[in-house]
Amino acid sequence: MRNIDIKMQPRKKIALVAHDNKKEEMLQWAKYNVDVLKTHELYSTGTTGKMLSDALKIKIKRMMSGPVGGDQQIGAKIAEGKVDVLIFFWDPLEPQPHDPDVKALLRIAVVWNIPVASNRASADFLISSPLFNSEYDRKVVLNIR
């Protein structure tokens, strides 16, 4: 096992992802928090990113749509240290054709010990934490042999 510390800067790199049935909820949450979000570096899967950037007029680096590889692209960015926070409004009641990709994304977020919000309440708590706009040393334990 290898232990590493990753320093998260006050300006976070945030991934915003939402399943189809949760996109409107993500939009409402992002509108409410736009003043905070626009001070950070934002990433998103394709459809969610287009919806948010069009409505909020903020810069968002867009990946592909989730079902065609966007979830995996976000996961790769987490592993590369290019995403610090994942806000993923996922729909547990609707089957997803790309469910293995969704599970892989959530798994990689846990492996790299990044904060994850899966609904509006957890996103509200996360974004309002004093740690959100502060430097933070993230502890990562990698099971590498």
N, C-alpha and C positions, 0 to 999 in steps of 0.2 A: 504494500500500500504506500501511496505517496500523498502527503499532505501539502497543500499549497494555499497561500492566501492571495486573493485577487482584490485589488483596491478598486472599489467603485467610486467614481468621481461624483461631485455634487450634481453635475449635468449627466443624467442617466441616459442610457440607450434602451429605449422601451419598445417592445413589440406589442402591437395591438392586433388581435385576431378575434373574429366572431363568426360563429356558424350562422347560416341563413336566418333561422328563427330568432337569432339574438342580435342581428345587425342593428335594428332600430334601437334596442336597449343600449348597445355600444355607442351609437350616435348620440343619444340623449345624455349618456354619461360623459362622453367626450366634450359635448357642447358645454355642459356644466363645468368641466375642468379644463377648458381650452387655455385659459391663462397660465395654468401650471404646465400643461402638456407642451405648449409652444416653446418653452424654455429648455426642453430636452430634445434629444435626437430620436426621431420616431421611425419605426419600421412597421410594415404591415403586409399581410397577404394581399393579393391583388384586388379582389372585389371590395373587401373591407377598406383597404387603403384608398381606393378611388372614391368611395362613398364619403369617407372622413375628410380627405383633402378637398373635395369639391364643396362640401357643406361648411367646413371650418376655415377654408382658405389658409391652411398651414402645410408646410413641407413634410411629406412622408415618403420615405424610401420604400417603394413597393416591390414585393416579390411576386411570384406567380400566384394564381389562385390556389387555395389550399388543396383541393382535390387533384390538381395536376402538378404538385410538387412544392407549393408555397409553404406548407407546414414543415416539410423537410428542409427547405431553405432557411426558415427561421431557426430550426433546430441546429443546423450547421453554424449559423451565426452565434448561437449560444455557446457551442463547443469552441468556436474561435475567439470567444471573449468579446464579441461585437454586440451582444445583447445582455443587459443587466437585469431587466425586469420583463416578465411576460404577463400581459393582461389578455386573457383568453376567455371570452364569454362563449362557452361551449354548451351545446344542447344535449343533456343526458337522456332526454325522452325521445329523440329522433334518431333513428339509425343513420349512420354516416357511411357512404360508400368508401371513404378513405379512413375508416376508423383505425387501421393499423398505423397510419401516419400520425393521427391525433395522439394515439397512445405513445408513439415514439417521441413526439414533441414533448409531451408531459414528462416522460421518463428522462429525457436529456435535461430538462429544466431541474428536475430533482437531483440528478447526478452532479450537475454544475452548481447546485445550491443557489439558484436564483429565486427571488421572490416571485410568486405566481398568484394572480387573482383570477378566480374562475367565474365570478358573478359580480353584480354591481356592489353588493355590500362589502365583499372582500376587496374590491378595487377602491371603494371609498376609504376603507381603513388603511390600505396600503398607501394611497396617494396623500393621505392626511398625516401619515407618520412623520415625526421630526427627522427620521433617518432618510426619508425620500429625497430631500434636497441637501443631504450632507454626504461627506466622504464616509465610506463604510468598507471595512475589511471582511470580505466574504471568504469563509473557510470552505475549502473543497477537499474531500478525501477521494482520491482516485484509486481504484483497485487495479493497479497495473503491476504486472510481474516482470 
